[in-house]
Amino acid sequence: MNVLKRLYSRINHMNPKQVNLSILEFIFWATMAAYYPFVVVFLQAKGLSNTAIGTILSINSFIIVFAQPFWGMVSDRFRSVKKVFVLCMIFAALVMQLLPIINSTIIIALVLAIITIFDSPLSPLMDSWVIQEIRNEQDLSYGNIRLWGSLGYSIFAYFFGLLVNKFSINYNFIIFAVMTVLIILLTRNIKDEASASAINLKDMKIGKLLRNYSYITFLIFSIVIYVPHKASYSFLPNLLVSVGASPGTQGIASAVMAFSEIPLFLMSYKLLKRYKPIHLILISSLFFLLRQIAYLTATSPEQVILAQLLHGPSFALFLNGAVYYIDSLAPDELKSTAQTLATSLYGGVSGILANYGGGWVIDNLGIKRLYSMGIYAIVLVTLLFVASLAVQKFLYVKNTRSM
C-alpha cells in the first residue's frame, strides 16, 4: 500500500514532460511484455529442444552485439533518438506478424533474428532519450520515469500469461502490433531535445570511448555478471516446469519480477543523492548472487515466483547505476552510442554465452548446475571489478601528483 501511495503522490506532482515520458514508458514496456517473456514458450510450443532454443537465442544475442551500437550510432549521427526509435518499433512489429504462420525451425530462427535487429535497440534508445530529456530537470531522475515502465510490464505480463494459458501465444504478436501504433502516436507529444544538425562520423571520435579505462572495465564486469542473469531469465520457463508449474506461470513470474523494480525506481532519486552510481552497481551484484542461490534451492512454483522479488534490488539497482555511470563516462557526441554499445555487449555477448551454454548445461548437466555455475561467476567477477576500481583510483592519484 505504501508503494501505491507513493505512486499516487508522484502522479500529482508530475510536470507535462514527465507525464508524457512516463506514459510512453508504461505503454512501451507493456508492449514488450507481450513478447519478451514468451519467446522461449513460443519455441517450446514449436517442439524445439533446449539446445536448439539456446542456439537460436545465442544467434539473436550475437545480432544484438552489432544491432544496438549500429542504431545508437545512427541516432547520434542524425541527432535524433525519436526517429530511430519509431523506425525500429514499426519494423519489429511488422516482422513479428510472420511468427504465427511459420513452422520451419530455420525460418523461425531467421524471423526472430530480423526482429532482434529492430527490437533490441529499443530499450537502450529509450534510456538515452529519457536521460537527454530530463538532464536539466531538478528533482527528477531516470528511475522516476522508468518505474512506470516496470508497472506497465508487470501488469501486462500477468495479463498476457493468462492469455497464453487460455488461448494461444499468437494473439500476443497481434496485440504487440496494435500497441505499437499507440506508442507511435504517443511519441508525437515528445520532442527530441538533442535534435541538432547531423554530425560526421569522424567528429564522433568513437575511439575515445573505446580507450576509456573505466568504460571498458565496466563492460567486462557487466558482460560476465549478466551471463547467469540472462541464462536464468531465458530458461526460467524450464525451471518453472521442473518444479511443477504450467507454461502460463511465466506471466505471473514476469509480473512479480517487473513489479519488484518499482520500489527501487521510486527510491532512485534519493539513492543517487546518497550513493554514487558505481556503488549502486556493486550493491546490485550482491542481489544478483542471492537470486542465483534462490533459484538453486527452489523446489516449488511459489518459491520460484518469490525469487523474482530479488529482481528489483538486482536488475533495477544495476540499471539505475549503469545508465548514469555510462552517461558520465561518455562524451556529449556519443551519449546514445555509449548506452547502446554497453547494452549490446552485456545484453548480447552475455546472451550468446548464457543462451547457448545454458541450453547445453540444462540438457547435459541439469538445470540446477546452471545456477551453481552462476554463483561462482558472480563472486569472481565482482571481486575482480572491485580490484580494477582500486587500480583506477591508484592511477588517478599517481597522475594527479605527477602534474
SELUMVO-513022 format. One record per residue (C-alpha): residue in three letters; x negated, y negated, z. Coordinates in steps of 0.001 Angstrom, whole numbers, padded with zeros to 6 digits, always signed. Each point is the difference from the previous one (the first is absolute). Layout:
alaXYZ
...
//
This chain:
met+000000+000000+000000
asn-002875-002369+000773
val-001356+000517-003533
leu+003405-000839-001502
lys+000263-003154+002139
arg-003408-001151-001169
leu+000973+000673-003614
tyr+003151-002099+000452
ser-002059-002793+001546
arg-002389+000063-002977
ile+002907-000318-002435
asn+001296-003114+001757
his-003381-001725-000221
met-000868+000810-003612
asn-000783-002707-002553
pro+001218+000430-003635
lys-003344+001364-001230
gln-000095+002564+002790
val+003591+001018-000717
asn-000701+000583-003704
leu-003198+001967+000641
ser+001634+002059+002750
ile+002976+000938-002192
leu-002381+000936-002815
glu-002045+002202+002354
phe+003173+001670+001305
ile+001387+000832-003448
phe-003391+000927-001465
trp-000799+002559+002704
ala+003581+001257+000028
thr-000512+000720-003700
met-003325+001746+000631
ala+001795+002223+002547
ala+001888+001593-002886
tyr-003247+001289-001498
tyr-003071+000220+002258
pro+001304+002377+002725
phe+001465+002441-002530
val-002686+000512-002644
val-001153+003252+001613
val+003630+001048+000565
phe+000642-000585-003716
leu-003032+002067-001007
gln+000932+002791+002411
ala+003490+000065-001527
lys-001686+000578-003370
gly-001667+003106+001467
leu-003606-001221+000104
ser-002536+001503+002431
asn-001767-002081+002652
thr-003227+000106-002006
ala+001820-001175-003156
ile+001737-002774+001948
gly-003312-001036+001539
thr-001613-000072-003437
ile+002735-002246-001412
leu-000190-002339+002984
ser-003794-000077-000336
ile+000280-001024-003651
asn+002329-002805+001055
ser-002463-001051+002698
phe-002772-000064-002625
ile+002157-002301-002108
ile+000575-002274+003003
val-003761-000580+000262
phe+000071-001760-003388
ala+003605-001227-000289
gln+000147-002055+003185
pro-003175-002072-000520
phe+000868-000374-003698
trp+003332-001634+000779
gly-001596-002001+002817
met-002548-001386-002468
val+002780-000761-002488
ser+001821-001871+002766
asp-003099-002014+000934
arg-000900-000528-003661
phe+003371-001596-000819
arg+000525-001463+003489
ser+003422+001603+000463
val+000861+002847+002347
lys+003687-000397-000740
lys-000151+000701-003738
val-002196+003083+000389
phe+002165+001304+002858
val+003212-000311-002036
leu-001593+001604-003074
cys-001226+003023+001977
met+003329+000365+001791
ile+001955+000127-003274
phe-002203+002610-001656
ala-000124+002218+003117
ala+003804+000044+000182
leu+000426+000725-003717
val-002478+002893-000157
met+001428+001529+003181
gln+003291+000678-001790
leu-001738+002751-001987
leu-000612+002180+003081
pro+003482+001600+000283
ile-000020+001252-003601
ile-003417+001715-000174
asn-001103+003416+001277
ser-003449+000550-001470
thr-002683-000279+002683
ile-002379-001764-002383
ile+002624-002544-001087
ile+001035-000600+003616
ala-003634-000658+000900
leu-000329-002392-002959
val+003135-001944+000897
leu-001025-000275+003659
ala-003399-001248-001148
ile+001593-002738-002109
ile+002262-000991+002900
thr-003076-000232+002222
ile-001682-002409-002414
phe+002831-002465+000579
asp+001278+000720+003508
ser-003323+000366+001846
pro-001009-003707-000160
leu+003396-001226+001217
ser-000728+000223+003735
pro-003432-001735-000030
leu+001327-002624-002416
met+002862-000650+002409
asp-002479-000279+002895
ser-002159-002453-001938
trp+003066-002006-001035
val+001251-000310+003585
ile-003436-001004+001310
gln-000253-002716-002667
glu+003492-001296+000715
ile-000391-000325+003789
arg-003653-001048+000183
asn+000949-003562+000957
glu+002994+000931+002150
gln-000421-000480+003744
asp+001259+002632+002473
leu+000508+002478-002836
ser-001995+003136-000742
tyr+000036+002765-002572
gly+001618+002328+002535
asn+002955-002382+000464
ile+000876+000621-003648
arg-001119+003609-000371
leu+002166+001234+002894
trp+003090-000500-002190
gly-001501+002384-002517
ser-000404+002588+002740
leu+003618-000514+001021
gly+001217+000423-003579
tyr-002115+003109-000496
ser+001153+001614+003255
ile+003700-000563-000646
phe-000009+001110-003616
ala-002398+002927+000458
tyr+002547+001479+002400
phe+002820-000714-002468
phe-001903+001495-002938
gly-000818+003073+002090
leu+003718+000585+000518
leu+000558-000505-003714
val-002639+002595-000882
asn+001487+002520+002439
lys+003543-000426-001291
phe-000536-000564-003720
ser-003286-000183-001915
ile-003226-001961+000075
asn+000749-001101-003570
tyr+002467-002594+001319
asn-002895-001716+001779
phe-001668-000854-003297
ile+003155-001664-001326
ile+000387-002015+003200
phe-003649-001050-000298
ala+000742-001554-003409
val+003123-001804+001232
met-001833-001461+002987
thr-002848-001082-002281
val+002425-002325-001760
leu+000876-001523+003371
ile-003700-000483+000815
ile-000599-001815-003281
leu+002902-002337+000758
leu-001398-000693+003470
thr-003437-000928-001356
arg+001577-002900-001858
asn+000411-001781+003355
ile-003679+000299+000901
lys-002672-002134-001605
asp-003534+001034-000847
glu-001930-002204+002435
ala-003292+001088-001494
ser+001057-000832-003555
ala-002587-002030-001872
ser-001874+000079-003257
ala-001438+003374-001002
ile-003548+000766+001105
asn-002706+001702-002078
leu-001202+003450+001061
lys-003554-001340+000140
asp+001032-002686+002493
met+001685+002564+002264
lys-003436+001361+001060
ile+001214+003476+000966
gly-003566+001085+000780
lys-000046-002424+002924
leu+002794+001987+001632
leu-001666+003352-000652
arg-003238-001206+001625
asn+001788-000986+003211
tyr-001305+002318+002749
ser+003075-000425+002223
tyr+002399+000669-002861
ile-001829+003137-001183
thr-000404+001537+003469
phe+003692-000613+000669
leu+000892+001720-003279
ile-002036+003084+000922
phe+001576+000148+003462
ser+003537-000460-001318
ile-000430+002655-002701
val-001093+002662+002489
ile+002555-000842+002695
tyr+002734+000021-002640
val-000775+003541-001187
pro+001745+001710+002959
his+002661-002716+000012
lys+000840+000521-003679
ala-000114+003802+000307
ser+002366-000108+002962
tyr+002418-002261-001864
ser-000081+001926-003279
phe+000511+003386+001637
leu+002354-001074+002782
pro+002835+001924-001752
asn-002156+003144+000329
leu-000481-000551+003724
leu+003718-000591+000475
val+000905+003174-001863
ser-002624+001965+001971
val+001726-000955+003277
gly+003494+000782-001289
ala+001298-003292-001454
ser+002045-000533-003182
pro-001387-002042-002971
gly+002266-002954+000797
thr-001643-000323+003427
gln-002792-001780-001885
gly+002346-002981-000251
ile+000505-000114+003773
ala-003736+000330+000619
ser-000730-002797-002487
ala+002649-002207+001618
val-001512+000458+003464
met-003458-000571-001436
ala+000951-003304-001636
phe+002050-001197+002989
ser-003014+000562+002273
glu-001841-002724-001940
ile+002529-002703+000897
pro-001052-000667+003642
leu-003640-000293-001095
phe+000852-002421-002799
leu+002180-001992+002416
met-003027-000341+002263
ser-002405-000704-002857
tyr-000273-003760+000520
lys-000823+000392+003701
leu-002352+002899-000698
leu-001956-002006-002574
lys-000209-002919+002425
arg-001462+002285+002647
tyr-002068+002436-002065
lys-002133-000272-003107
pro+001213+001971-003066
ile-002929+002400+000327
his+001049+000798+003575
leu+003507+000930-001173
ile-001560+002291-002600
leu-002113+001766+002625
ile+002953+000394+002381
ser+002016+001516-002843
ser-002620+002733-000424
leu+000838+001298+003487
phe+003651+000382-000953
phe-000906+001649-003315
leu-001851+002547+002145
leu+002926+000517+002406
arg+002318+000493-002953
gln-002121+002844-001372
ile+000000+001618+003453
ala+003801-000308+000151
tyr+000360+001736-003384
leu-002425+002728+001017
thr+001977+000843+003146
ala+003553-000434-001388
thr+002202+003117+000076
ser+003470-001419-000792
pro+001621-002544-002388
glu+000702-002270+002982
gln-003677-000111+000957
val-001004-000832-003559
ile+002555-002803-000137
leu-001182-001373+003359
ala-003563+000046-001329
gln+001112-002546-002616
leu+000242-002575+002797
leu-003808-000095-000074
his+000166-001317-003571
gly+000705-003529+001239
pro-003045-000430+002238
ser-002189+001770-002578
phe+001028-001141-003489
ala+001626-003332+000962
leu-002959-001096+002122
phe-002397+001069-002744
leu+001955-001828-002707
asn+000398-003128+002121
gly-003717-000133+000665
ala-001071+001071-003487
val+001881-002626-002042
tyr-001463-002823+002108
tyr-003468+001527+000207
ile-000130+000474-003776
asp+001405-003475-000624
ser-002693-001523+002241
leu-002759+001812-001903
ala+001205-000758-003542
pro-000804-003204-001917
asp+003007-002085-001069
glu-000140+001124-003617
leu+000116+003701+000996
lys+002692+000188+002674
ser+002334+002327-001934
thr-002887+002005-001435
ala-001455+000588+003466
gln+003349+001222+001364
thr+000831+002269-002942
leu-003542+001386-000247
ala+000011+000880+003697
thr+003395+001688-000083
ser-000914+001789-003225
leu-002997+001543+001724
tyr+001470+000897+003374
gly+003270+000924-001684
gly-001551+001527-003121
val-003341+001635+000776
ser+001329+001237+003341
gly+003097+001233-001805
ile-002081+002073-002431
leu-001791+001714+002870
ala+003093+000264+002190
asn+002461+001292-002580
tyr-002136+002503-001875
gly-001969+001040+003064
gly+003101+000013+002182
gly+001912+002239-002389
trp-002928+002430-000154
val-000423+000034+003791
ile+003700+000735+000569
asp+000074+002801-002568
asn-003230+001625+001199
leu-000514-000932+003661
gly+003435-001025+001250
ile+001576-003375+000730
lys-001325-000278+003565
arg-003599+000058-001244
leu+000813-003146-001976
tyr+000501-001956+003215
ser-002990+001400+001917
met-002236-001070-002892
gly+001645-003420+000065
ile-000826-000427+003691
tyr-003720+000578-000612
ala-000041-002372-002995
ile+001638-002887+001903
val-002318+000284+003009
leu-003147+000138-002135
val+000827-002869-002384
thr+001165-002296+002814
leu-003276+000460+001873
leu-001979-000712-003179
phe+002084-003097-000764
val-000567-001385+003500
ala-003732+000579-000529
ser+000168-001877-003335
leu+001636-002972+001742
ala-002830-000027+002537
val-002532+000000-002844
gln+001887-002827-001685
lys-000067-002062+003201
phe-003723+000689+000467
leu-000819-001112-003555
tyr+002117-003134+000399
val-001798-000990+003221
lys-003381+000732-001583
asn+000759-002094-003096
thr+001336-002849+002155
arg-003156-000128+002088
ser-002233+000023-003087
met+001719-003025-001498
//
